[in-house]
Amino acid sequence: MRSAILAFAAGAFFAVAFHAAPAHAQLSAGGGPVSYSADNLEYFDGERRLVLTGDVDIVQNDARLRANSVTLYFSASTAPNAQAGQGLASGDIERMIADGEVYYLRPAQSARGNRAVYDVAQDSVTFSGNVVIASDENVIRGDTLVMHISSRQTVIQPQGGGRVRGVFVPSHGQGANGQANAPGQNSGQH
């Protein structure tokens, strides 16, 4: 039961955090423009690859991704002027790889790891290396987290031989019928 609750908590977090329609990468469930800042930018037109390095900060609505480096791969088929090969970082994002102290933040939710890979074609997000997921007071720790977005399946794996660890906090003061209990009141019997 406990592992089911933890998996549900992680799944619910990432289902909202990385909700995406096919072929449309999103940081925020609301979508919208994606702004970024970094110390350096390199764009490889033939590969449709944008590399941001040095204190990278990417924001979309209420969602923020921070990392030491982020590489974005764009779809040529959805880019304006795709046939001409023009357009710096235009089109839909196919894949995003964040490396080095990766932080993903939304109001009341966060995830941290050494690396995060968001692959639209595989419909998955994979965090690896010292993964910590927090939502309100709930925390889950492991070495690898894989979230399959459409199926809402979440797998959290420990580091070799270790265990997945977490803490979840039930609703405070809620009785079996969902009403708040007075201090010292038994919720089940009258």
Backbone as ProteinMPNN parsed JSONL, in Angstrom:
{"seq_chain_A": "MRSAILAFAAGAFFAVAFHAAPAHAQLSAGGGPVSYSADNLEYFDGERRLVLTGDVDIVQNDARLRANSVTLYFSASTAPNAQAGQGLASGDIERMIADGEVYYLRPAQSARGNRAVYDVAQDSVTFSGNVVIASDENVIRGDTLVMHISSRQTVIQPQGGGRVRGVFVPSHGQGANGQANAPGQNSGQH", "coords_chain_A": {"N_chain_A": [[0.825, -1.189, 0.0], [1.92, 1.241, 0.836], [3.981, 1.662, -1.084], [2.39, 1.976, -3.316], [1.102, 4.38, -2.743], [3.299, 6.134, -2.722], [4.18, 5.853, -5.38], [1.93, 6.824, -6.672], [1.93, 9.479, -5.751], [4.336, 10.46, -6.863], [3.764, 9.988, -9.56], [1.502, 11.611, -9.958], [2.653, 14.108, -9.556], [4.522, 14.308, -11.72], [2.826, 13.891, -13.892], [1.355, 16.222, -13.995], [3.449, 18.037, -14.06], [4.936, 17.518, -16.432], [3.023, 17.329, -18.439], [2.129, 16.7, -21.698], [1.178, 17.158, -25.058], [1.282, 14.922, -27.867], [4.359, 15.281, -29.564], [4.793, 17.875, -28.649], [6.69, 19.427, -26.541], [6.503, 20.397, -23.161], [7.123, 22.469, -20.377], [5.442, 23.496, -18.553], [2.106, 22.807, -17.578], [0.282, 24.521, -18.711], [1.452, 25.329, -21.051], [2.687, 27.576, -23.596], [4.926, 30.402, -24.327], [8.469, 29.805, -24.139], [11.02, 30.95, -22.19], [14.53, 31.685, -21.874], [17.74, 31.818, -20.213], [21.289, 31.976, -20.148], [24.833, 31.469, -19.671], [26.235, 30.894, -21.995], [25.52, 30.206, -25.465], [25.1, 27.899, -28.044], [24.296, 27.104, -31.338], [23.5, 24.519, -33.515], [22.815, 24.35, -36.638], [22.443, 22.391, -38.735], [21.944, 20.119, -37.228], [19.812, 20.858, -35.763], [20.025, 21.62, -33.082], [20.244, 23.092, -29.936], [22.438, 24.357, -27.585], [22.722, 25.228, -24.327], [24.738, 26.653, -21.877], [26.138, 27.071, -18.587], [24.83, 28.174, -15.771], [22.046, 27.797, -16.51], [18.722, 28.792, -17.087], [15.458, 28.109, -17.544], [12.185, 29.079, -18.315], [8.7, 28.589, -18.253], [5.6, 29.778, -18.078], [4.427, 29.018, -14.92], [6.462, 27.257, -14.369], [9.854, 26.194, -13.888], [13.079, 25.355, -15.043], [16.273, 24.589, -14.041], [19.762, 24.254, -14.577], [23.183, 23.13, -15.043], [23.827, 22.754, -17.717], [21.848, 22.634, -20.704], [20.531, 20.854, -23.363], [18.725, 21.209, -26.274], [16.743, 19.611, -28.664], [15.349, 20.113, -31.782], [12.421, 19.594, -33.791], [12.542, 19.131, -37.214], [10.434, 18.905, -38.933], [8.316, 20.455, -37.999], [9.131, 23.024, -38.007], [9.069, 26.46, -38.973], [9.879, 27.357, -42.282], [11.25, 24.972, -42.683], [12.171, 23.502, -44.835], [14.037, 25.153, -45.934], [15.92, 25.174, -44.018], [16.207, 27.206, -42.208], [16.163, 29.34, -39.336], [16.789, 29.927, -36.095], [16.671, 27.714, -33.558], [13.879, 26.954, -33.847], [10.564, 25.588, -34.089], [9.051, 22.527, -32.837], [10.056, 21.077, -29.716], [11.842, 18.116, -29.596], [13.394, 16.614, -27.876], [14.906, 17.048, -24.693], [17.748, 17.591, -22.786], [19.022, 17.88, -19.652], [21.778, 18.669, -17.661], [23.851, 18.35, -14.744], [23.366, 19.365, -11.595], [20.402, 19.569, -11.7], [17.347, 21.201, -11.468], [13.899, 21.191, -11.15], [11.144, 23.173, -10.937], [7.953, 23.974, -9.67], [5.017, 25.685, -8.453], [4.733, 24.683, -5.148], [5.853, 22.202, -5.763], [8.695, 20.185, -6.585], [11.633, 18.863, -8.244], [14.732, 17.183, -8.223], [17.924, 16.319, -9.509], [20.865, 14.737, -10.946], [20.79, 14.614, -13.661], [18.437, 15.062, -16.295], [16.237, 13.79, -18.7], [14.06, 14.505, -21.217], [11.984, 13.023, -23.407], [10.064, 13.318, -26.118], [9.11, 11.553, -28.145], [9.334, 9.046, -26.896], [7.635, 9.541, -24.889], [8.348, 10.155, -22.247], [9.975, 11.046, -19.127], [13.088, 11.091, -17.626], [14.778, 11.183, -14.687], [17.974, 11.127, -13.221], [20.508, 10.086, -10.883], [20.938, 10.796, -7.67], [18.169, 11.522, -7.068], [15.565, 13.575, -5.948], [12.316, 14.143, -5.043], [9.825, 16.435, -4.294], [6.768, 17.406, -2.908], [4.732, 19.595, -1.473], [4.791, 18.534, 1.779], [5.631, 15.997, 1.233], [8.145, 13.674, 0.336], [10.324, 11.951, -1.857], [13.037, 9.799, -2.423], [15.553, 8.552, -4.563], [17.62, 6.838, -7.001], [17.093, 6.779, -9.7], [14.436, 7.975, -11.662], [11.729, 7.241, -13.661], [9.242, 8.45, -15.657], [6.46, 7.607, -17.398], [4.54, 9.363, -19.394], [1.882, 9.354, -20.734], [0.74, 6.905, -19.835], [0.881, 7.333, -17.188], [2.583, 5.974, -15.513], [4.975, 5.474, -13.068], [8.293, 4.858, -12.192], [10.532, 4.38, -9.655], [13.806, 3.923, -8.858], [16.242, 2.507, -6.66], [19.693, 3.244, -5.789], [22.261, 0.923, -6.664], [21.699, -1.895, -4.79], [20.607, -0.426, -2.735], [17.78, 1.241, -1.196], [14.603, 2.631, -2.072], [13.548, 5.65, -0.7], [11.234, 7.487, 1.278], [8.9, 9.982, 2.462], [5.642, 10.552, 3.375], [2.953, 12.713, 4.094], [-0.059, 12.37, 5.599], [-3.331, 13.899, 5.165], [-3.835, 16.46, 7.457], [-5.51, 16.024, 10.467], [-7.872, 14.892, 9.401], [-10.748, 12.981, 9.451], [-12.29, 9.711, 8.927], [-14.534, 10.304, 7.413], [-13.798, 12.568, 6.108], [-14.103, 14.933, 7.487], [-12.834, 17.394, 9.718], [-11.176, 16.387, 12.679], [-11.667, 17.044, 16.113], [-9.206, 17.879, 18.574], [-8.206, 15.003, 20.323], [-10.529, 13.654, 19.724], [-12.177, 10.693, 18.716], [-12.322, 9.377, 15.56], [-13.756, 7.241, 14.539], [-15.776, 5.95, 16.133], [-18.796, 6.546, 17.981]], "CA_chain_A": [[0.0, 0.0, 0.0], [2.794, 2.392, 0.935], [4.634, 1.902, -2.381], [1.359, 2.465, -4.237], [0.893, 5.795, -2.438], [4.471, 6.858, -3.19], [4.158, 5.863, -6.843], [0.856, 7.726, -7.065], [2.381, 10.844, -5.481], [5.32, 10.816, -7.887], [3.071, 10.003, -10.845], [0.654, 12.797, -10.018], [3.549, 15.25, -9.713], [5.071, 14.386, -13.065], [1.749, 13.998, -14.875], [1.07, 17.645, -14.092], [4.661, 18.775, -14.38], [5.389, 17.329, -17.806], [1.915, 16.996, -19.324], [2.456, 17.146, -23.054], [0.509, 16.536, -26.19], [2.312, 14.321, -28.702], [5.242, 16.151, -30.348], [4.846, 19.22, -28.108], [7.286, 19.404, -25.208], [6.041, 21.457, -22.291], [7.596, 22.507, -19.0], [4.279, 23.859, -17.766], [0.871, 22.22, -18.096], [-0.408, 25.535, -19.49], [2.154, 25.609, -22.305], [3.054, 28.967, -23.804], [6.303, 30.698, -24.713], [9.546, 29.327, -23.271], [12.137, 31.897, -22.171], [15.728, 31.081, -21.298], [18.958, 32.605, -20.08], [22.47, 31.132, -19.91], [26.097, 32.169, -19.908], [26.654, 30.662, -23.384], [24.576, 29.56, -26.367], [25.607, 27.422, -29.334], [23.236, 26.482, -32.129], [24.002, 23.708, -34.62], [21.67, 24.392, -37.553], [22.253, 21.117, -39.424], [21.453, 19.126, -36.265], [18.67, 21.483, -35.082], [20.381, 21.416, -31.676], [20.597, 24.294, -29.2], [23.141, 24.004, -26.358], [22.83, 26.326, -23.373], [25.642, 26.254, -20.79], [26.438, 28.051, -17.559], [23.702, 28.727, -15.013], [20.904, 27.808, -17.43], [17.429, 29.015, -16.438], [14.39, 28.054, -18.549], [10.911, 29.351, -17.648], [7.461, 28.563, -19.026], [4.524, 30.066, -17.121], [4.804, 28.852, -13.513], [7.461, 26.186, -14.266], [11.228, 26.628, -14.095], [14.105, 24.322, -15.115], [17.616, 25.147, -13.883], [20.803, 23.229, -14.704], [24.465, 23.636, -15.528], [23.703, 22.809, -19.172], [20.624, 22.066, -21.284], [20.574, 20.697, -24.814], [17.389, 21.088, -26.858], [16.707, 19.102, -30.037], [14.117, 20.581, -32.4], [11.878, 18.844, -34.91], [12.632, 19.846, -38.493], [9.157, 18.817, -39.639], [7.349, 21.446, -37.535], [9.746, 24.348, -38.01], [8.821, 27.331, -40.116], [10.983, 27.324, -43.251], [12.021, 23.746, -42.427], [12.817, 23.072, -46.066], [15.181, 26.02, -46.186], [16.89, 24.988, -42.944], [16.421, 28.484, -41.54], [15.466, 29.552, -38.079], [17.521, 29.557, -34.895], [15.881, 27.075, -32.505], [12.443, 27.081, -34.067], [9.884, 24.303, -34.215], [8.745, 21.846, -31.582], [11.157, 20.392, -29.051], [11.723, 16.653, -29.613], [14.084, 16.052, -26.728], [15.616, 18.022, -23.889], [18.653, 16.934, -21.84], [19.569, 18.808, -18.669], [22.872, 18.035, -16.914], [24.536, 19.062, -13.675], [22.51, 20.04, -10.621], [19.144, 19.857, -12.385], [16.223, 21.521, -10.594], [12.643, 21.488, -11.834], [10.32, 23.795, -9.91], [6.6, 24.497, -9.884], [4.483, 26.038, -7.14], [4.527, 23.575, -4.193], [6.409, 20.94, -6.26], [10.051, 20.304, -7.13], [12.39, 17.633, -8.492], [16.157, 17.463, -8.325], [18.749, 15.179, -9.897], [22.094, 15.103, -11.655], [20.499, 14.64, -15.095], [17.044, 14.835, -16.668], [16.039, 13.647, -20.142], [12.652, 14.528, -21.611], [11.919, 12.516, -24.778], [8.668, 13.388, -26.557], [8.77, 10.332, -28.898], [9.172, 7.96, -25.926], [6.614, 9.999, -23.957], [8.888, 9.88, -20.916], [10.947, 11.898, -18.465], [13.955, 10.278, -16.774], [15.724, 11.864, -13.813], [18.942, 10.161, -12.696], [21.548, 10.576, -9.989], [20.517, 11.509, -6.455], [16.86, 12.101, -7.352], [14.711, 13.957, -4.819], [11.051, 14.711, -5.502], [9.108, 16.981, -3.152], [5.487, 18.049, -3.157], [4.318, 19.996, -0.129], [5.652, 17.905, 2.781], [5.953, 14.65, 0.772], [9.472, 13.605, -0.275], [10.744, 10.629, -2.312], [14.444, 9.804, -2.828], [16.025, 7.364, -5.263], [18.705, 7.159, -7.916], [16.534, 6.963, -11.038], [12.99, 8.084, -11.761], [11.241, 7.239, -15.037], [7.808, 8.718, -15.723], [5.827, 7.441, -18.711], [3.532, 10.394, -19.231], [0.523, 8.959, -21.112], [0.225, 5.825, -18.989], [1.014, 7.788, -15.798], [3.351, 4.981, -14.774], [6.196, 6.019, -12.511], [9.191, 3.871, -11.603], [11.642, 4.982, -8.928], [14.737, 2.846, -8.54], [17.321, 2.898, -5.755], [21.055, 3.011, -6.246], [22.63, -0.476, -6.507], [21.6, -2.512, -3.485], [19.947, 0.447, -1.765], [16.326, 1.237, -1.131], [13.908, 3.886, -2.317], [13.139, 6.196, 0.595], [10.283, 8.579, 1.163], [8.044, 10.392, 3.564], [4.426, 11.213, 2.941], [2.206, 13.244, 5.217], [-1.496, 12.326, 5.351], [-4.05, 15.141, 5.465], [-3.817, 16.711, 8.898], [-6.767, 16.143, 11.194], [-9.027, 14.444, 8.637], [-11.331, 11.718, 9.867], [-12.671, 8.787, 7.861], [-15.56, 10.902, 6.56], [-13.247, 13.767, 5.478], [-14.289, 16.093, 8.335], [-11.746, 17.595, 10.668], [-11.365, 15.877, 14.03], [-11.246, 17.894, 17.22], [-8.145, 17.202, 19.313], [-8.647, 13.973, 21.257], [-11.774, 13.02, 19.284], [-12.04, 9.448, 17.958], [-13.055, 9.58, 14.306], [-14.483, 6.067, 14.06], [-16.875, 5.473, 16.98], [-19.485, 7.547, 18.823]], "C_chain_A": [[0.872, 1.256, 0.0], [3.464, 2.699, -0.398], [3.635, 2.412, -3.406], [1.103, 3.95, -4.011], [2.068, 6.619, -2.938], [4.494, 6.951, -4.712], [3.083, 6.811, -7.35], [1.284, 9.176, -6.887], [3.372, 11.304, -6.552], [4.655, 10.921, -9.253], [2.212, 11.236, -11.013], [1.5, 14.044, -10.234], [4.003, 15.389, -11.158], [4.005, 14.432, -14.139], [1.375, 15.459, -15.073], [2.286, 18.4, -14.6], [5.041, 18.681, -15.846], [4.253, 16.92, -18.741], [2.226, 17.537, -20.713], [1.591, 16.42, -24.066], [1.592, 15.919, -27.057], [3.039, 15.378, -29.534], [5.275, 17.588, -29.857], [5.412, 19.166, -26.698], [6.812, 20.61, -24.415], [6.736, 21.36, -20.952], [6.42, 22.747, -18.068], [3.037, 23.254, -18.4], [0.108, 23.21, -18.968], [0.25, 25.854, -20.816], [2.579, 27.065, -22.381], [4.51, 29.139, -24.177], [7.302, 30.203, -23.667], [10.672, 30.361, -23.338], [13.331, 31.243, -21.492], [16.816, 32.129, -21.147], [20.083, 31.64, -19.719], [23.707, 31.977, -20.138], [26.539, 32.055, -21.359], [25.556, 29.96, -24.164], [25.321, 29.142, -27.627], [24.443, 26.778, -30.059], [23.866, 25.786, -33.324], [22.848, 23.51, -35.588], [21.409, 23.051, -38.225], [21.679, 20.033, -38.522], [20.204, 19.608, -35.529], [18.821, 21.311, -33.564], [20.838, 22.734, -31.081], [21.225, 23.867, -27.881], [23.299, 25.27, -25.523], [23.733, 25.854, -22.24], [25.844, 27.418, -19.827], [25.209, 28.664, -16.929], [22.454, 28.889, -15.886], [19.604, 27.923, -16.632], [16.381, 29.079, -17.547], [13.06, 28.185, -17.819], [9.779, 29.259, -18.659], [6.316, 28.677, -18.03], [5.032, 29.912, -15.697], [5.851, 27.762, -13.305], [8.84, 26.718, -14.597], [12.143, 25.412, -14.092], [15.458, 25.023, -15.02], [18.613, 24.007, -13.95], [22.101, 23.895, -15.12], [24.469, 23.732, -17.048], [22.402, 22.141, -19.603], [20.813, 22.028, -22.794], [19.164, 20.429, -25.301], [17.523, 20.617, -28.3], [15.35, 19.448, -30.621], [13.717, 19.719, -33.584], [11.974, 19.69, -36.176], [11.277, 19.893, -39.178], [8.16, 19.875, -39.198], [7.892, 22.864, -37.576], [9.284, 25.173, -39.199], [10.061, 27.32, -41.011], [11.855, 26.081, -43.075], [12.778, 23.307, -43.674], [14.066, 23.894, -46.33], [16.256, 25.871, -45.12], [17.178, 26.267, -42.184], [15.695, 28.505, -40.21], [16.239, 29.024, -36.894], [16.545, 29.003, -33.866], [14.393, 27.304, -32.681], [11.852, 25.696, -34.321], [9.638, 23.699, -32.849], [9.985, 21.155, -31.027], [10.877, 18.893, -29.083], [12.297, 16.025, -28.357], [14.824, 17.17, -26.013], [16.467, 17.25, -22.877], [19.26, 18.008, -20.953], [20.612, 18.066, -17.837], [23.397, 18.962, -15.829], [23.617, 19.853, -12.785], [21.215, 20.52, -11.264], [18.054, 20.084, -11.341], [15.02, 21.833, -11.463], [11.678, 21.981, -10.769], [8.977, 24.244, -10.459], [6.069, 24.894, -8.523], [4.178, 24.767, -6.332], [5.064, 22.227, -4.672], [7.823, 21.181, -6.782], [10.643, 18.919, -7.356], [13.843, 18.044, -8.681], [16.872, 16.185, -8.73], [20.004, 15.672, -10.587], [21.857, 15.257, -13.152], [19.007, 14.409, -15.298], [16.954, 14.789, -18.187], [14.542, 13.573, -20.397], [12.6, 14.161, -23.084], [10.459, 12.449, -25.206], [8.263, 12.096, -27.269], [8.546, 9.145, -27.964], [8.124, 8.306, -24.87], [7.078, 9.777, -22.519], [9.844, 10.968, -20.443], [11.764, 10.988, -17.562], [14.894, 11.198, -16.007], [16.684, 10.812, -13.304], [19.961, 10.856, -11.815], [21.022, 11.402, -8.844], [19.185, 12.233, -6.631], [16.108, 12.375, -6.05], [13.492, 14.642, -5.408], [10.312, 15.206, -4.273], [7.836, 17.671, -3.63], [4.873, 18.329, -1.805], [5.281, 19.365, 0.869], [6.087, 16.501, 2.362], [7.29, 14.661, 0.025], [9.755, 12.16, -0.66], [12.179, 10.76, -2.81], [14.775, 8.48, -3.501], [17.164, 7.761, -6.177], [18.195, 7.437, -9.323], [15.012, 7.037, -10.955], [12.639, 8.115, -13.243], [9.739, 7.419, -14.979], [7.354, 8.573, -17.162], [4.557, 8.28, -18.661], [2.123, 9.914, -19.55], [-0.06, 7.903, -20.193], [0.25, 6.199, -17.513], [1.695, 6.735, -14.927], [4.661, 5.616, -14.345], [7.002, 4.901, -11.891], [10.327, 4.637, -10.948], [12.537, 3.849, -8.479], [15.821, 3.356, -7.603], [18.67, 2.715, -6.422], [21.427, 1.575, -5.871], [22.599, -0.983, -5.077], [20.901, -1.667, -2.442], [18.44, 0.295, -1.789], [15.799, 2.606, -1.53], [13.417, 4.371, -0.962], [12.168, 7.339, 0.361], [9.567, 8.853, 2.454], [6.806, 10.996, 2.933], [3.643, 11.595, 4.174], [0.732, 13.195, 4.869], [-2.125, 13.688, 5.663], [-4.137, 15.296, 6.971], [-5.236, 16.805, 9.446], [-7.998, 15.698, 10.431], [-9.498, 13.093, 9.149], [-11.709, 10.878, 8.671], [-13.693, 9.388, 6.92], [-15.098, 12.209, 5.932], [-13.429, 15.013, 6.307], [-13.15, 16.177, 9.337], [-12.118, 17.038, 12.031], [-10.934, 16.934, 15.033], [-10.135, 17.167, 17.966], [-8.726, 16.221, 20.322], [-9.923, 13.264, 20.839], [-11.466, 11.768, 18.479], [-12.897, 9.583, 16.719], [-13.95, 8.416, 13.934], [-15.712, 5.699, 14.855], [-17.504, 6.64, 17.726], [-20.109, 6.856, 19.982]], "O_chain_A": [[0.606, 2.21, -0.732], [3.518, 3.858, -0.811], [3.996, 3.2, -4.28], [0.909, 4.699, -4.968], [1.871, 7.688, -3.517], [4.794, 8.007, -5.269], [3.287, 7.519, -8.336], [1.038, 10.011, -7.758], [3.255, 12.409, -7.081], [4.948, 11.839, -10.019], [2.19, 11.843, -12.084], [1.122, 14.932, -10.997], [3.883, 16.46, -11.753], [4.258, 14.97, -15.217], [1.107, 15.886, -16.196], [2.179, 19.282, -15.451], [5.433, 19.684, -16.443], [4.493, 16.235, -19.734], [2.552, 18.714, -20.867], [1.316, 15.227, -23.939], [2.739, 16.36, -26.987], [2.413, 16.255, -30.129], [5.748, 18.46, -30.586], [4.676, 18.885, -25.751], [6.731, 21.718, -24.946], [6.919, 20.256, -20.437], [6.402, 22.264, -16.936], [2.928, 23.194, -19.625], [-0.632, 22.803, -19.864], [-0.326, 26.576, -21.631], [2.803, 27.71, -21.357], [5.245, 28.164, -24.327], [7.014, 30.188, -22.471], [11.216, 30.62, -24.411], [13.174, 30.363, -20.646], [16.832, 33.157, -21.823], [19.858, 30.619, -19.068], [23.641, 33.06, -20.721], [27.138, 32.981, -21.906], [24.759, 29.211, -23.598], [26.075, 29.924, -28.206], [23.69, 26.0, -29.473], [24.662, 26.376, -34.055], [22.009, 22.63, -35.401], [20.261, 22.611, -38.282], [21.0, 19.124, -39.0], [19.606, 18.856, -34.76], [17.886, 20.916, -32.867], [21.702, 23.413, -31.636], [20.621, 23.1, -27.131], [23.919, 26.245, -25.947], [23.521, 24.77, -21.696], [25.735, 28.586, -20.201], [24.61, 29.578, -17.494], [21.886, 29.977, -15.984], [19.416, 27.235, -15.629], [16.405, 29.981, -18.384], [12.821, 27.495, -16.828], [9.877, 29.777, -19.771], [6.092, 27.769, -17.228], [5.971, 30.602, -15.3], [6.105, 27.375, -12.165], [8.996, 27.575, -15.466], [12.006, 24.533, -13.241], [15.76, 25.925, -15.8], [18.351, 22.917, -13.442], [22.123, 25.067, -15.498], [25.038, 24.666, -17.613], [21.918, 21.212, -18.957], [21.196, 23.016, -23.419], [18.486, 19.53, -24.803], [18.32, 21.158, -29.066], [14.316, 19.123, -30.037], [14.569, 19.18, -34.29], [11.532, 20.838, -36.195], [10.999, 20.828, -39.929], [7.232, 20.177, -39.948], [7.188, 23.808, -37.218], [9.127, 24.651, -40.302], [11.183, 27.276, -40.506], [13.065, 26.135, -43.295], [13.896, 22.801, -43.581], [15.042, 23.39, -46.886], [17.37, 26.371, -45.28], [18.243, 26.417, -41.586], [14.731, 27.771, -39.998], [16.337, 27.812, -36.7], [15.692, 29.731, -33.358], [13.722, 27.791, -31.772], [12.553, 24.764, -34.715], [9.978, 24.293, -31.825], [10.851, 20.708, -31.779], [9.813, 18.445, -28.656], [11.77, 15.041, -27.837], [15.307, 18.115, -26.638], [15.965, 16.359, -22.191], [19.925, 18.926, -21.433], [20.357, 16.958, -17.364], [23.389, 20.185, -15.971], [23.132, 20.913, -13.181], [20.963, 21.721, -11.36], [17.86, 19.263, -10.444], [15.101, 22.635, -12.394], [11.421, 21.274, -9.795], [8.877, 24.81, -11.548], [6.629, 24.471, -7.511], [3.447, 23.89, -6.794], [4.769, 21.203, -4.057], [8.119, 22.234, -7.346], [10.218, 17.936, -6.749], [14.141, 19.108, -9.224], [16.467, 15.091, -8.337], [20.186, 16.872, -10.79], [22.616, 15.941, -13.839], [18.386, 13.648, -14.557], [17.52, 15.636, -18.878], [13.846, 12.704, -19.871], [13.112, 14.9, -23.924], [9.702, 11.614, -24.71], [7.17, 11.586, -27.02], [7.663, 8.323, -28.212], [7.765, 7.461, -24.05], [6.325, 9.285, -21.679], [10.434, 11.701, -21.237], [11.198, 10.194, -16.81], [15.707, 11.906, -16.602], [16.259, 9.702, -12.983], [20.241, 12.044, -11.972], [20.694, 12.576, -9.016], [19.091, 13.432, -6.367], [16.027, 11.518, -5.17], [13.612, 15.599, -6.173], [10.182, 14.466, -3.298], [7.833, 18.41, -4.615], [4.53, 17.403, -1.069], [6.48, 19.636, 0.811], [6.855, 15.869, 3.087], [7.542, 15.534, -0.806], [9.466, 11.244, 0.109], [12.511, 11.704, -3.527], [14.332, 7.419, -3.061], [17.627, 8.901, -6.134], [18.784, 8.23, -10.057], [14.382, 6.246, -10.252], [13.186, 8.92, -13.997], [9.038, 6.64, -14.333], [7.795, 9.313, -18.042], [3.608, 7.936, -17.957], [1.237, 10.053, -18.707], [-1.226, 7.989, -19.808], [-0.292, 5.475, -16.677], [1.405, 6.627, -13.735], [5.368, 6.219, -15.152], [6.464, 4.082, -11.145], [11.002, 5.439, -11.592], [12.09, 2.923, -7.802], [16.271, 4.495, -7.727], [18.774, 2.107, -7.486], [20.951, 1.065, -4.856], [23.392, -0.543, -4.244], [20.627, -2.16, -1.348], [17.905, -0.668, -2.339], [16.473, 3.619, -1.344], [12.921, 3.577, -0.162], [12.267, 8.065, -0.628], [9.617, 8.073, 3.404], [6.905, 11.854, 2.056], [3.666, 10.888, 5.181], [0.293, 13.889, 3.953], [-1.521, 14.521, 6.34], [-4.48, 14.348, 7.677], [-6.058, 17.574, 8.945], [-9.101, 16.103, 10.796], [-8.702, 12.161, 9.261], [-11.48, 11.276, 7.528], [-13.729, 9.028, 5.744], [-15.892, 12.899, 5.293], [-12.963, 16.078, 5.9], [-12.582, 15.165, 9.748], [-13.25, 17.2, 12.485], [-9.945, 17.636, 14.82], [-10.127, 15.936, 17.987], [-9.629, 16.565, 21.084], [-10.365, 12.35, 21.536], [-10.57, 11.788, 17.635], [-14.089, 9.876, 16.823], [-14.831, 8.575, 13.09], [-16.649, 5.158, 14.268], [-16.823, 7.608, 18.063], [-20.74, 7.502, 20.82]]}, "name": "protein", "num_of_chains": 1, "seq": "MRSAILAFAAGAFFAVAFHAAPAHAQLSAGGGPVSYSADNLEYFDGERRLVLTGDVDIVQNDARLRANSVTLYFSASTAPNAQAGQGLASGDIERMIADGEVYYLRPAQSARGNRAVYDVAQDSVTFSGNVVIASDENVIRGDTLVMHISSRQTVIQPQGGGRVRGVFVPSHGQGANGQANAPGQNSGQH"}
